[in-house]
Amino acid sequence: MKAAALLSFSLLCFSCSQQTDKIDLSGSWTFSTDSMDWSRVIELPGSMASNGLGEDIAVGTDWTGGIVDSSYFFKPSYAKYREAGNIKVPFWLQPVKYYKGKAWYQKEVVIPDSWEGKDISLFLERCHWESRLYVDGKEIGMRNALGAPHRYDLTGKLSAGKHVLMLCVDNRVKNIDPGENSHSISDHTQGNWNGVVGDMFLEVKPEVNVSSVKIMPERLAKKVSVSASLMNRYEKETSVVLEMTVGNEKVQQQSTLKPGKNQVVMSLAMKGDIKCWDEFSPSLYDLKLSVKDAESGETDVYTERFGFRDVKVVDGKLTINDRRLFLRGTLDCAVFPKTGFPPTDVESWKKIYTTCQQHGLNHVRFHSWCPPEAAFVAADEMGMYLEIECSSWANQSTTIGDGGDLDRFIWEESERIVREFGNHPSFCMMMYGNEPAGEGSNAYLTNFVTTWKERDARRLYCSGAGWPNLPVNDFLSDSNPRIQAWGQGVKSIINAQAPRTDYDWSEYVGRFQQPMVSHEIGQWCVYPNFKEMAKYDGVMRPRNFEIFQETLAENGMAHLADSFLLASGKLQALCYKADIEAALRTKDFGGFQLLGLSDFPGQGTALVGVLDAFWEEKGYIRPEEYRRFCNSTVPLLRLPKLIYTNKETVKGSLEVAHFGAAPLEVTSTAWTLKTKEGKTIASGKLAHQPVGIGNCIPLGQLEIPLDKVDVPSCLTLEATLGDYANSWHIWVYPAAVQKVADEAQLLMTDRLDAKALQRLQEGGNVLLSLRKGSLPAEAGGEVEIGFSSIFWNTAWTLGQAPHTLGILCNPAHPALSEFPTEYYSDYQWWDAMSHSGAIEVAKINKNLQPIVRVIDDWFTNRPLALLFEAKVGKGKLLVSGIDFWQDMDKRTEARQLLYSLKKYMCSDRFNPSSEVDAKDLSILSSAKNQK
């Protein structure tokens, strides 16, 4: 047997002279892979990668995770990144070293005489993945938990004296496939590491001891009960005295234990008032359960913290402690770029949760994985609501409900997770995992939810994240209530409908009886932050970012990287505001789960966070700005549109979503409508009753004439309710038809035909406005643009539109003098982006500098323009990818932008610096624009 043969190799000794109840196993272990080379030493806790062990990355590295866009393996533009010494993959963060297979770890320990005959166990936190334990060459057993510690019972197997512990850790996917993209195992996220990264110790207990405890607080009855699993290692019955203490309260109970495992239930009544646990007041109690054995006189003591809280569904609504609960959540997708594995210390998790709370969130969903104990402890102390999944995303590479090994594994994993972490008050929800597939999945998941609801009522249960909406579910996780659905492209609300703030999901939600939490809303991308690359000084490297940075430079735009980040970031934040406010406006909604607050650097690189992969800011939105639209209390505005003329009146309503600790006593709402310069156009107060807990609570009606606005303006409408405020931009343009002096000198055309070229040759001015859909593919016509930023990313969605990240412009450019704008996309650009094509200006002239750029997908980094200008012969040309022909009588902002462009072209300021040969402009022509 190989395990026995390995004993002949050198060992590292460990002395336990200072401690008698635990032997700490952290430190140096001898290490080997199947090469049988035992000359190496590894530090544990840690992984092979964190110890610099493994193989160099190659094109053929056997990754764990699906690759949707396989063009990396054959596309010429990636050829240099497939060369040895320059391997860079665009799919995910790239580890410095990689290893998949068996790895062997061994250590010599000395068992003290006092442990003889006692209950001895081995505790290994966060093994990845399968472990096999050998003691002195003899195999003890195998454990394959992904979300819970690996525990081995070594009673009777470790006599006093020296012993060799040998651990084989295997991180391959074998007969149990939880899904290659599951965040518990995938290289898309934490990485498929090999090692042990948490606590490691041998522990001794008396012959009679507490194995595990299920704590069952009863808030209304002011009572706490426990169901304790007690171990009697004697071969005969023994009498014990159990004592349970919580605070100043204490109760004792005598029991007789038979040999082996015993289950004992006892209760303790609490005197006086109790403090409840929730996001506003995360009160915790310390429970101590001791069992004294009459045979030996020894006492074993178990301690744990718990909270009094009830999370329930009442009349189709989520509640906590009989108060309405609205989940404002984000996903934790197991992204840990420094280490490649999750932290097991409380402070690291407090940093993450603090960041979440600073952005107004109260909830974290752990997507297809379960975090370590420290994550629960931190959440308990901080009042975060956690949704835990049983380590699986049974899709793509696998299915559930088909009677295979995965079905059994998910049951076992759920039992381990509840046994280990079920007493934490923060553990409020549980699912099997993410987006299941399989013909038998509905029946399997119905049984899963039904069984757990019967077994343990301390939390809520749902079949799976995203689907299916089963009648048995306590609540529903549904991807329909969001402003962009998967595969919807430019047909979504935010891209296909003119800007407004009066839509919600009430009609859809009303079809179901259970409360609904919207699944993975957002997924709005931002351009890469290349300055972030310096942070990757651990086991991961941002080789994907390096590819994107290099292609940007190759296309002559390296100097625009920061501008692209900030401009696309402003649009990203706007999209998230729209998504979150729609959820808050939905009557009786259960909440939302963002994807995400922080970046997801895998699955083709999904830069969907306003925070980077380190949970740190990128520079375009502060937490206090985010909290204006994402908080326990948020003023909301319902307006049927955001673009007006000055002959119109703003007619809408203000309301509030308030899910605070108690009703608000504020009885009026102040509102103002101001110009960018701070001039007040209108203001007022709306009287109303004190605000209760819930949403869709009316604050009052607005009716604001705009006749005082005599110049094109971006106005800010702000509503303030006590300490809470929120604001929205609206745009007002002159209603009267505006004439440009000397407009006759300007030729406006939709094609560069003989007439237009003649005008240019004669020194005239030409405005070329391309009709939507007429731009040839070779000039950018294949680029699908919409108002929003990219959804998730184009590599993982097979090119789902939009392909771009909004605009970048100089707001002070005279061409935009009559069209107020910032340097980034806001809603006044919705019309332009919805009626245009993105012109690939480098195909015309590499020296062209667009007036308005379109920020391209970071995979292609093409120089794209919405508007650019050039000298052509003796004349001057302004080219617009915006269609100024279609339905202009209905497009207020298009008319205003066109007026601004014409006014500029008829002024002395129209003096393009770049020259273009007329023949180079022929790329803009096609059969389509000759109609």
C-alpha angles and dihedrals in degrees: 000000000000093000091059092047091055091063091077091069125091118284136206115230127223126194122206099188095126100054134041105184100047138025112205110221098189117118134053123002128176110247141203142162122208088291087086089227105143097175093103130087125206130196117230137230085053144078133258088255094051087053092050093250127136139058131309116260115262136176088257097049107144099236127189107233141062122275110209096176106048094174089109089077097055112011112113092222089063095046095102090051090057093058120107110262092025103058109155123166121199097205102080145334109308121229118226089231130016134198134172121183141045120339124184126216125182139179138172117234133186116221113208122232091245090068094061111127094001132125105273127184139173119227121198118177119206104359114179108237137319116002130197119192127209126186114198089341096309117117112238101183149287132269126189107178114144099185103031135053121273108244125190125191106222098171108143092009100083115058122183113289137038123346136168118231114199123185126193113199118192119189098183124115105241129157092338111065112179088180125292091244095049108128089227091071112007130116086219089079131009091359131241097280130174122223146053115285107175139052116332122188149133113236132196126203134177119272088262112047148144111268100180140339132211109206115206113187117194107203100187094042090045089227137121123207130188133202104203127194107214126191123215110191094183119100090233140049119281135191120237138183115220121200124188121193130185115173108311093340122097139175133182132204134181121219140171115227124206118214114287126010122002132183118216128180124200136162138209126202116218118222122218125002121337127214116234127220122236141123093285098044113018096189115180134192129205115231121197122190118184129183119198117199115218091204098060101012089232122138128212117201128203121191132183140155122239140167137223106241138135119205109188147148113248121180091343094309133108114246137180118199089347093305125111113266125206115186114220100184148163132198125254104207097181096260110162109156098176097056106010089230135070121274118250097199123095097228093061090055092045088058091055094046092045089055090049092051092047086059093050098259127139101178142057126196115203103216111221094332142073120230126226127269093269091064091058094045091052092046091050091053094045102039100246119158111225130202111199128199129202097245098269143114098177098195138098099015097029147014137212133224093043097109095254133133092276092062091059093042094055091052092049092044092051091050092050092048094050092045093051101037107015096107094062111105089213090064094090105148139028136190134174088247141272134337101331128211132194137098091250096041098103094053092044093049093045088057091044094054095040093051095048093047088056095044101045126013095180093101143021124264135210131178099237144330110273096006168062107038097211123181090233094060117110088214136001129243105204133172096203100082099075137091095248125037126199108274094010094114114174092346093081125110094259093048105033102037127064114254115283140141104215103088125102139160100253096118093054095041090050091067091072135062098212126074113264131221114194113240123234098336119186112022086173113162133219130196114270118272102226092188086066090068092081090066093067098093097131132070096308129072126197095231088150089059090048090057092050093047092050094049090049089055092046088057092052098250105104089119090061098057096102092043091051090051095050097042094047089043092058090052091046091053090049091053092050090049090054092048095047096044091051089055092048091050093055113103115242092355118164098218143264140271116213125218082228163347090177131038126276103212095189137068091064091323113299107198094187100141133096079211125056127240089278091058090249130132123266097206107256105085130029123215092247089056091050091050091060089075100021114052145098087273121033128169109222135199129213112201126158091217143004101209119078144164120230091253091064134083126228105237119181146107139256123222138163138228106210120180098157131137092270140000117289118246093204107121102188141045122216120210135182136187111207140172123240088261091056098256111148113234095177139344141175150150129252118208118215142151121279110286117254127199116285139055138274087050107159119234098176148285127287126212112170121170112216099202091111091064103090100164131052104278145178105214129193119222109198128186122196126195111178107299093348126088138171133178143196135195121236126182126221124192132180112273095208117091106260119218124205117220112243091009087147089074088064124082115206115196142159095221140032095243127157092279093054093045090049090052090052092047089054092053098259131142120253130191109201110197110183117216114241110268095018098098110106118239092244090058096048101285091126090062109097111208131187135164098269128070122256116300111232094320137302096245095059095039095048092246101318112182140278095064094183142067104226130268137313119201144149103254090205094059107123091230087069098042093114095039108067112218145147122228092272140052118287127163095281086070093056092092094048094048091047094052103042153072127228111243116217095221096185087069087064103036129340091215095061114118110200122227087216119021127200110219108232131216109280090235092066105021094195119174100248129183137196092184131014137160135211145166111252114188107310093335138078125238133196114192120202124194084193115097107233093177108066119087093333091164088066099042110082097175092044091056090050094049091048090051090051092051094048092048089052094048091051092052133083089249092072098096113133116208098205124075123213130188112235091233090060089060092061088089087075091064128084139153088268095066095047093076 
